[in-house]
Structure formats: structure tokens, C-alpha cells
């Protein structure tokens, strides 16, 4: 029977403690209410760009403003 050196035992013990802490943290919930969870989920999805508009309104608004300005110029000239 061989006895492991104290250095290896200490590193094994440290690794075991880290694994146990990680396992305990896996059972904990980050959110105290479902509202917090929903807000975090929606924020994460917005950051991914899931809720972005697929239609670009900027050219439509620019065209509308141009038509209004042309109408005003034609009316007063």
C-alpha cells in the first residue's frame, strides 16, 4: 500500500471542495421572483436582437417629410 504525498492530497481536496461548491451553486436560483426571471430573459433576448423590427421605417419617414415639404413649397410659391 502506498501513501500519497501531502501535496497531491491537498490539491485533490481543493478540487473536491471546488466541485462541491459548484454543485451547491447549481441548485440555487438567481432570481427571487418570476418577474425578475422574465425581465432578465427578455433583456437577454433583446441583446441578441430577437425583438428587432424587420422593417426599416427611416426611408418611409424621410419620403413622407420630403412630400410634405414639397407640398408646402408648392402651396406658398
N, C-alpha and C positions, 0 to 999 in steps of 0.2 A: 504494500500500500504506500502510495506517495502522498506527500503533503504539498499542497500548492503554496507558492510563495505568497507573502502578505501583499505584495504589490498587485498581483493578479486578482486576489480575493477582494481587495479594496476597489479595483476598477469594476469587477463583476457586481459588487454590492452597489456601487454608484449607478451602474447601468440598470440594475434591478429596481432601485428606488426611482429612477427617472421613468422607467416603464410603468411602474405603479402610479406615479403622479399623472402620467399621460392617460392611463386608463381611467383614473378617477375623473379627470377633466372631461373625458368623453361623455360621461353621464350627466354633467352639469349643463344647464340651459343658460344661454347668454341673455335671454330675454325674460323679463318678469311678467309681461302680458302679451297677449296675442296681437295687440295693436302695435307694440314695439317690433314684433316679428314682421308684421305686414309692412310697416314703414321701411324697415331695413330691406325687405325683399323688393319692394317697389323701387327704392333708391338704387339697389344693385342692378335691377333690370334697366332703369333709366340710364345708368352709367354705361351699360352695354349697348344702349341705343335701340332697345326693343320697342319703346313707345314713341319713336320719332315719326314725324309726319312724312309720308311718302310723296306728297305733292308739294312742290315749291311754289308758294304764293307770291314771292317777290316780283317776278316778271308780270304777273297779273295786276298787282297793285301799281307797279310802275306804269304799265299801259293805261290803266284807269286814270291815274293822275295826269298823264300826258293828254288823254282825251278831254279831261275837264279843263286843263289849261288852254288847250286849243279852242274849246267851246267858249271860254271866257274871252280869249283874244278875238275870235271871230265876232262875238256879240258886241264888243266895245269898239271895234275898228270899223 
